[in-house]
Amino acid sequence: MTTVRHTDGIEVTLPDGRVVQADAAAPAGDVNVLSHAHGDHLYDEPPASLVCSELTAALAGVRRETAPEPATHPDVELLNAGHVPGSRAALVTCTTATGETTRVLYTGDVSVRDRFYLEGFEPVSADVLVVEATYGSPEYVFRPQAELEAEIVDWFEDTADRPAICMGYSFGRAQEIQRLAARAGRSRLLVSDAIADLDAVIERHLDVRFGAERYGESTTLEAGDVLVLPGQTNHLAFVERLRESTGALKAGFSGWAVNSSFRYRGDYDETFVLSDHCDHSELLEVVRGVDPEQVYVTHGSVDEFAGYLTAETSYPAQSLQRNQTTLGDF
Ligand SMILES: [Zn+2]
């Protein structure tokens, strides 16, 4: 029997009794896995052994005081998750003394789209699937990646007579915005220190150069410049002052931009759909590709996506609520 719970991260108890803990703040499993280096998946203190990619370990070292030694485990296969640089899904294989084998796949955050320097996730078969559902609601379907990117490049070209202030997660989206601005030939790329530090680590591990300068108090924002800032700075007073004093356009980049409220809530001049997650139809594609006997849904629209799977497909699905005590076991 395999049990999956959302406690501190995702806790999988395998048929042989071992506990695999993924993306925990205080990892304490028999096997500990880190899918990627986004803050809501990262440890506070790294455990003695943490199964993750080398790039995730290096990026974790930028975001936390201590970097882990990236470990491997004979029962854990790390698969490209296509979410952000270094991100991996974990395929855990457990063979009991009686010779019965169970395969559990934890996607972490996942995207099937090939884009920039990322290769999309390719589903593999498993008995139990633990899948994210950030965009698990059916209204979230994204257009083809090439169209989304072309729209952004066109906007950078059309507005090159003004500076642009672009908001996106500092890890993942911020780097993609830089690549699109460069593709449009914008004159100068400026980024915050946090983004510059992440750029440097990614450049060392992947075949990509961002070519951005650090934005500081002495930097003057000019026409043609593209300044990329972490999304959480959006409502800070200095951004508004900068926008007013330079005539900059402020743009937001997110999968949530499918919904028009994203633009008004963020007070953006322009918003673009750009996501590092599967949309609703791609999540279905992942489930069908894995073809599991049981699906657990975590992160985001968990009830909605689990309900959709139960109603519209043949896959038994259950949403994972944090610290929920009564769960069906597989
Ligand atoms: Zn993430």
Boltz pocket constraint, residues with backbone or C-beta under 6 A from the ligand:
constraints:
  - pocket:
      binder: B
      contacts: [[A, 36], [A, 38], [A, 83], [A, 109]]
      max_distance: 6.0
